[in-house]
Amino acid sequence: MIGEITSVLEALRGWPGAVWLRGSGTAYLFVNAAHILGIALALGAILPLDLRLLGLARRAPLDLLAPFLIRCAATGLVLAIPTGLWLFSVKPADYLVNAAFLWKLGLLALAFLNIALQHRNPAFAAAGHRITRTCRTRLHAAMSMLLWLGVLLAGRWVGFL
């Protein structure tokens, strides 16, 4: 089992995209910047939506804001996930023993689970029509804020370990 994991990690490390990033500071810069842009789009949409769901910024019409912010967050995640995987491929074995990276993965999994549960919530599922701010909707919004900020902090922590 360990041998299989090691060979997968070595294959990932040998992937031409990973080799290119290791050999080109400019390429790494652009992929890293794209990753940060994806994070900014995602969190820049998720946090205001969560704040609104919690009852703050009441002047902003939730039914108009939610569909736009959800699309922005999805766009950010579509950019952040593949660029994050690409950055991971540069030195996968090192990342898998980095405690901050493992925390980031765990928090990321919980954040995606929270998204799935929120979007299954009947009070939220009608995004774009009429969202009802229930106790459950607020709880998911609070968890979302904590989890995504945790992902952000853990991601920044990766470089310091």
PAZAPA-4460 file (N, C-alpha, C; in steps of 0.05 Angstrom, whole numbers, plus 32768, in hexadecimal, padded with zeros to 4 digits):
% residues 161
    n_x    n_y    n_z   ca_x   ca_y   ca_z    c_x    c_y    c_z   seq   type   mol
   8010   7FE8   8000   8000   8000   8000   8011   8019   8000     1      M     A
   8026   801A   8012   8037   8032   8013   8046   8035   7FF9     2      I     A
   804F   801E   7FED   805D   801F   7FD4   804C   802B   7FBD     3      G     A
   8032   8023   7FBE   801F   802E   7FA9   801B   804C   7FAD     4      E     A
   8019   8055   7FC6   8015   8071   7FCB   802E   8080   7FC2     5      I     A
   8045   8075   7FC9   805F   8082   7FC1   8061   8084   7FA2     6      T     A
   8059   806F   7F94   805B   8070   7F77   8047   8084   7F6B     7      S     A
   802F   8087   7F77   801C   809B   7F6E   8027   80B7   7F72     8      V     A
   8033   80BB   7F8A   803E   80D6   7F90   8055   80DC   7F7D     9      L     A
   8066   80C8   7F77   807C   80CD   7F65   8072   80D3   7F49    10      E     A
   805D   80C4   7F40   8052   80C9   7F26   8046   80E5   7F25    11      A     A
   8039   80ED   7F3A   802E   8108   7F3B   8044   811D   7F3A    12      L     A
   8059   8118   7F49   8070   812A   7F49   807E   812C   7F2E    13      R     A
   807D   8116   7F1F   8089   8115   7F04   8077   811F   7EEE    14      G     A
   805E   8126   7EF5   804B   8130   7EE1   8058   8149   7ED4    15      W     A
   8056   814C   7EB9   8063   8163   7EAC   805B   817E   7EB7    16      P     A
   8042   8181   7EC0   803A   819B   7ECC   8049   81A0   7EE6    17      G     A
   804E   818C   7EF6   805E   818F   7F0F   807B   8195   7F09    18      A     A
   8086   8187   7EF5   80A2   818C   7EED   80A5   81A9   7EE3    19      V     A
   8091   81B2   7ED3   8092   81CD   7EC9   8092   81E2   7EDF    20      W     A
   8080   81DE   7EF3   807E   81F1   7F0A   8098   81F1   7F1A    21      L     A
   80A4   81D9   7F1E   80BE   81D8   7F2D   80D4   81E6   7F1D    22      R     A
   80D2   81E6   7F03   80E8   81F2   7EF3   80E4   820F   7EEB    23      G     A
   80CC   8219   7EF0   80C7   8235   7EE7   80BA   8245   7EFE    24      S     A
   80C9   8257   7F08   80BE   8269   7F1D   80A6   8279   7F13    25      G     A
   80A7   8280   7EF9   8092   8290   7EEE   8078   8280   7EEB    26      T     A
   807B   8267   7EE2   8063   8255   7EE0   8057   8251   7EFC    27      A     A
   8069   824C   7F10   805F   8248   7F2B   8050   8261   7F35    28      Y     A
   805C   8278   7F2F   8050   8291   7F38   8033   8294   7F2D    29      L     A
   8030   828E   7F13   8016   8291   7F06   8001   827D   7F10    30      F     A
   800A   8264   7F14   7FF7   824F   7F1F   7FF0   8256   7F3B    31      V     A
   8003   825F   7F4B   7FFE   8266   7F67   7FEB   827F   7F68    32      N     A
   7FF0   8292   7F56   7FDE   82AA   7F55   7FC2   82A2   7F4D    33      A     A
   7FBF   828F   7F3A   7FA5   8285   7F32   7F97   8277   7F4A    34      A     A
   7FA6   8268   7F59   7F9B   825B   7F71   7F91   8270   7F85    35      H     A
   7FA1   8284   7F8A   7F99   8299   7F9C   7F80   82A9   7F92    36      I     A
   7F7F   82AD   7F78   7F68   82BA   7F6C   7F4F   82A9   7F70    37      L     A
   7F51   828F   7F6C   7F3B   827D   7F71   7F32   827E   7F8E    38      G     A
   7F45   827F   7FA0   7F3E   8280   7FBD   7F30   829B   7FC3    39      I     A
   7F3A   82B0   7FB7   7F2F   82CB   7FBC   7F12   82CC   7FB1    40      A     A
   7F0E   82C1   7F99   7EF2   82C1   7F8E   7EE0   82B1   7FA0    41      L     A
   7EE9   8299   7FA8   7ED8   8288   7FB8   7ED2   8295   7FD3    42      A     A
   7EE6   829C   7FE2   7EE1   82A8   7FFC   7ED4   82C3   7FFB    43      L     A
   7EDB   82D2   7FE6   7ECF   82EC   7FE2   7EB1   82EB   7FDC    44      G     A
   7EA7   82D4   7FD4   7E8B   82D0   7FD0   7E7E   82C0   7FE7    45      A     A
   7E8C   82AD   7FF2   7E81   829C   8007   7E7C   82AC   8020    46      I     A
   7E90   82BC   8029   7E8E   82CA   8042   7E77   82DF   8042    47      L     A
   7E74   82EF   802D   7E5E   8302   802D   7E43   82F4   802D    48      P     A
   7E41   82DD   801F   7E28   82CE   801E   7E22   82C3   803A    49      L     A
   7E36   82B8   8047   7E33   82AE   8062   7E2B   82C4   8076    50      D     A
   7E37   82DB   8074   7E30   82F1   8085   7E13   82F9   8080    51      L     A
   7E0B   82FA   8067   7DEF   8301   8061   7DDC   82EC   806C    52      R     A
   7DE3   82D3   8069   7DD2   82BD   8074   7DD0   82BF   8092    53      L     A
   7DE5   82C9   809F   7DE5   82CC   80BC   7DD4   82E4   80C5    54      L     A
   7DCC   82F5   80B1   7DBB   830B   80B8   7DC9   8326   80B7    55      G     A
   7DE2   8327   80AF   7DF0   8340   80AD   7DED   834B   8091    56      L     A
   7DF2   8364   808D   7DEF   8372   8073   7DD2   836D   8068    57      A     A
   7DBF   8373   8079   7DA3   836D   8072   7D98   837D   805A    58      R     A
   7DA5   8393   8053   7D9C   83A2   803C   7DA1   8394   8022    59      R     A
   7DB4   8382   8022   7DBB   8373   800A   7DA5   835D   8006    60      A     A
   7D97   835E   7FF0   7D82   834A   7FEC   7D8D   832E   7FE7    61      P     A
   7D89   831C   7FFA   7D94   8301   7FF9   7D8C   82F2   7FE0    62      L     A
   7D73   82F4   7FD7   7D6A   82E5   7FC0   7D78   82EE   7FA6    63      D     A
   7D81   8307   7FA6   7D90   8311   7F8E   7DAE   830B   7F91    64      L     A
   7DB8   830E   7FA9   7DD5   830A   7FAD   7DDE   82ED   7FAC    65      L     A
   7DCE   82DB   7FB8   7DD6   82BF   7FBB   7DDE   82B2   7FA0    66      A     A
   7DCE   82B3   7F8C   7DD6   82A5   7F73   7DF0   82AF   7F67    67      P     A
   7DF4   82C9   7F68   7E0D   82D5   7F5E   7E25   82CC   7F6E    68      F     A
   7E22   82CE   7F89   7E38   82C7   7F9A   7E3E   82A9   7F99    69      L     A
   7E2A   8299   7F96   7E2E   827C   7F93   7E3E   8276   7F7A    70      I     A
   7E37   8283   7F64   7E46   827F   7F4B   7E62   8289   7F4D    71      R     A
   7E67   82A0   7F5A   7E82   82AA   7F5E   7E92   8296   7F6F    72      C     A
   7E86   828C   7F84   7E94   8279   7F95   7E9B   8260   7F85    73      A     A
   7E88   8256   7F76   7E8D   823E   7F66   7EA4   8243   7F51    74      A     A
   7EA4   825A   7F45   7EB9   8261   7F32   7ED4   8261   7F40    75      T     A
   7ED5   826D   7F57   7EEE   826E   7F67   7EF7   8252   7F6E    76      G     A
   7EE5   8240   7F76   7EED   8225   7F7D   7EF6   8215   7F65    77      L     A
   7EE9   821A   7F4E   7EF1   820D   7F35   7F0E   8215   7F2D    78      V     A
   7F16   822D   7F34   7F31   8236   7F2F   7F44   822D   7F45    79      L     A
   7F3C   822E   7F5E   7F4E   8228   7F74   7F55   820A   7F76    80      A     A
   7F41   81F9   7F71   7F46   81DC   7F74   7F5B   81D1   7F61    81      I     A
   7F58   81D5   7F46   7F6C   81CA   7F35   7F88   81D7   7F38    82      P     A
   7F88   81F1   7F3D   7FA3   81FE   7F41   7FAF   81F4   7F5C    83      T     A
   7F9F   81EF   7F70   7FA9   81E4   7F89   7FB4   81C8   7F85    84      G     A
   7FA6   81B8   7F76   7FB0   819D   7F70   7FCA   819E   7F60    85      L     A
   7FCC   81B2   7F4E   7FE4   81B5   7F3E   7FFB   81BD   7F50    86      W     A
   7FF7   81D0   7F62   800C   81D8   7F75   8014   81C0   7F86    87      L     A
   8000   81B0   7F8F   8006   8198   7F9F   8018   8185   7F90    88      F     A
   8015   8183   7F76   8025   8170   7F66   8043   8176   7F66    89      S     A
   804A   818E   7F6D   8066   8196   7F6D   8076   8186   7F81    90      V     A
   806B   8182   7F99   8079   8172   7FAD   8064   8164   7FBF    91      K     A
   8056   8151   7FB4   803F   8144   7FC2   8047   8136   7FDC    92      P     A
   805E   8128   7FDC   8066   811A   7FF5   806B   812D   800C    93      A     A
   8076   8145   8006   807B   8159   801A   8061   8164   8026    94      D     A
   804E   8168   8014   8034   8173   801E   8025   815F   802F    95      Y     A
   8027   8145   8028   8018   8131   8037   8023   812D   8054    96      L     A
   803A   8138   805A   8044   8136   8076   8043   8151   8083    97      V     A
   8038   8165   8076   8036   8180   8081   801B   8181   8091    98      N     A
   801D   8186   80AB   8005   8186   80BC   7FF1   819B   80B3    99      A     A
   7FFB   81B3   80AB   7FE9   81C8   80A2   7FDA   81C0   8089   100      A     A
   7FE7   81B2   8076   7FDB   81A9   805E   7FC5   8195   8064   101      F     A
   7FCA   8183   8077   7FB6   816F   807E   7F9E   817C   808C   102      L     A
   7FA3   8191   809C   7F8D   81A0   80A8   7F7D   81AD   8092   103      W     A
   7F8B   81B9   807E   7F7D   81C6   8068   7F6B   81B3   805A   104      K     A
   7F75   819B   8054   7F65   8187   8046   7F4C   817F   8056   105      L     A
   7F50   817B   8070   7F3A   8173   8082   7F25   8189   8083   106      G     A
   7F2E   81A2   8087   7F1B   81B8   8088   7F0D   81BD   806D   107      L     A
   7F1C   81B8   8057   7F11   81BB   803C   7EFB   81A6   8038   108      L     A
   7F00   818D   8041   7EEC   8178   803F   7ED3   8180   804F   109      A     A
   7ED7   818A   8067   7EC0   8192   8077   7EB1   81AA   806B   110      L     A
   7EBF   81BC   805F   7EB3   81D3   8052   7EA2   81CA   803A   111      A     A
   7EAC   81B7   802A   7E9C   81AD   8014   7E84   819D   801D   112      F     A
   7E87   818E   8033   7E70   8180   803F   7E5B   8194   8048   113      L     A
   7E64   81AA   8055   7E51   81BF   805E   7E43   81CB   8046   114      N     A
   7E51   81D0   8030   7E44   81DA   8018   7E2E   81C7   800E   115      I     A
   7E35   81AD   800D   7E22   8199   8004   7E09   8199   8016   116      A     A
   7E0E   8199   802F   7DF7   8199   8042   7DE6   81B3   8040   117      L     A
   7DF3   81C9   803D   7DE5   81E3   803A   7DD4   81E3   8021   118      Q     A
   7DDF   81D9   800B   7DD0   81D9   7FF2   7DBA   81C4   7FF1   119      H     A
   7DBB   81B1   8004   7DA5   819D   8006   7D8F   81A8   8019   120      R     A
   7D95   81BD   8027   7D82   81C9   803A   7D6B   81D5   802A   121      N     A
   7D53   81CD   802F   7D3C   81D8   801F   7D3A   81F6   8021   122      P     A
   7D42   8202   8038   7D40   821F   803B   7D55   822D   802A   123      A     A
   7D6A   821F   8021   7D7F   822B   8011   7D7E   8222   7FF4   124      F     A
   7D74   820A   7FF0   7D75   81FE   7FD5   7D67   820F   7FC0   125      A     A
   7D56   8220   7FC7   7D48   8231   7FB4   7D58   824A   7FAD   126      A     A
   7D72   8249   7FB1   7D83   8261   7FAB   7D7B   826E   7F91   127      A     A
   7D77   8287   7F92   7D6E   8295   7F7A   7D50   829A   7F79   128      G     A
   7D42   828B   7F8A   7D25   828F   7F8C   7D1F   829C   7FA7   129      H     A
   7D1D   828C   7FBB   7D18   8298   7FD6   7D26   8287   7FEB   130      R     A
   7D3B   8292   7FF6   7D4A   8284   800B   7D3F   828C   8026   131      I     A
   7D39   8278   8036   7D2F   827D   8050   7D46   827A   8064   132      T     A
   7D4A   828F   8074   7D5F   828E   8088   7D55   8280   80A1   133      R     A
   7D5B   8266   80A2   7D52   8256   80B9   7D6A   8253   80CC   134      T     A
   7D66   8247   80E3   7D7B   8241   80F5   7D90   822F   80E7   135      C     A
   7D87   821B   80D8   7D99   8209   80CA   7DA9   8218   80B5   136      R     A
   7D9D   822A   80A6   7DAB   823A   8092   7DC1   824B   809F   137      T     A
   7DBA   8257   80B6   7DCD   8267   80C5   7DE4   8256   80D0   138      R     A
   7DDE   823F   80DA   7DF3   822D   80E4   7E06   8225   80CE   139      L     A
   7DFC   821E   80B7   7E0D   8218   80A0   7E1E   8230   8098   140      H     A
   7E13   8248   8099   7E22   8260   8092   7E38   8265   80A6   141      A     A
   7E33   8261   80BF   7E47   8265   80D4   7E5E   8250   80D1   142      A     A
   7E56   8237   80CC   7E6A   8222   80C8   7E7A   8228   80AF   143      M     A
   7E6D   8231   809A   7E7A   8237   8081   7E90   824C   8086   144      S     A
   7E89   8262   8094   7E9D   8277   8099   7EB5   826C   80A9   145      M     A
   7EAF   825D   80BE   7EC5   8251   80CE   7ED6   823E   80BE   146      L     A
   7ECA   822D   80AE   7ED9   8219   809F   7EEA   8226   8089   147      L     A
   7EDE   8239   807A   7EED   8245   8064   7F04   8256   806E   148      W     A
   7EFF   8264   8085   7F15   8273   8090   7F2A   8261   809B   149      L     A
   7F22   824A   80A5   7F36   8235   80AE   7F46   822B   8097   150      G     A
   7F39   8226   8080   7F47   821D   8068   7F5C   8232   8060   151      V     A
   7F53   824B   8060   7F65   8261   8058   7F7E   8262   806B   152      L     A
   7F79   8261   8085   7F8F   8262   8098   7FA1   8249   8096   153      L     A
   7F96   8232   8093   7FA6   821A   8090   7FB7   821B   8077   154      A     A
   7FAA   8226   8061   7FB9   8228   8048   7FD1   823B   804A   155      G     A
   7FCD   8251   8059   7FE4   8263   805E   7FF9   8256   8070   156      R     A
   7FF0   8246   8083   8001   8239   8096   8013   8224   8088   157      W     A
   800A   8218   8072   8019   8204   8063   8036   820D   805E   158      V     A
   8039   8225   8054   8053   822F   804D   8066   8234   8064   159      G     A
   805B   8234   807C   806C   823A   8094   8075   8220   80A2   160      F     A
   806C   8209   8099   8074   81F0   80A6   8087   81E1   8094   161      L     A
***
